[in-house]
Amino acid sequence: MLAISLGLAWLVLAPLSLWVLFRGRNLAKAGALVTLVLLESGTVALADTLDPEPVVVSHTMPRPAACAESAPVPATARVVARRSLELTWPASAAECDTAKVLMRPKGHRLRVWIHEGPLSGRHPGVTTVPVRVADGSASLRIPLPKPGTYRAVDGRTDNRIPAP
């Protein structure tokens, strides 16, 4: 209830005090300044009382489940709004949260490589994107290097990735 009262005081007294600061006499300006200072100090004091101290639930952090290193083969690919490419493949039980994707455009063909897990070596142009898993299917969306219409091709086999 105190927070609501303080909020209403800000709504009513702050504009009135600002108006008095610019249009009022010297004694009224001093009163308006004191009112604004009291409103601000009341807000700070109330904020300190409303924020609870953090509570430690557990001192041991659960280890994240390790994801299996893999190079998934995309089952479908579709260009979304000529700005991003959405790739899907069957999800595994140990699907990673992120994947590294490398795209190489050549004309209207877009060669795509996907790798989950740690990637060894140096690979310029690799982008890390989040992987979404739903209904046994993993998917990711990556921005295209240049907006346009592309035909996605698997980088390992040069086979066309079908549209959904």
LINMO-V750259 format. One line per field, one symbol per residue. ss: DSSP state (H for helix, E for strand, - for the rest). psi: psi as a letter, one per 20 degrees, with the letter a starting at -180 (. if undefined). A space follows every 10 residues. Layout:
ss->???
psi->???
This chain:
ss->-HHHHHHHHH HHHHHHHHHH HHH--HHHHH HHHHHHHHHH HHHHHHHHHH ---------- ---------E -----EEEEE ---EEEEEEE -------EEE EEEEEE--EE EEEEEE---- ------EEEE -EEE--EEEE EEE------- EEEE-----E ----
psi->hhhgghghgg hghghgghgh hhirrghhhg hgghghgggg hhggghhhhh oqqqpogqip pqpqppqppr nqophqpqpo kjhqppqqrp qrhlpqhrqp pppoqncjqo pppppqaqpq rpnqjpppqq ppppljpqqq ppqqhpqapq oppphhikqp pqq.
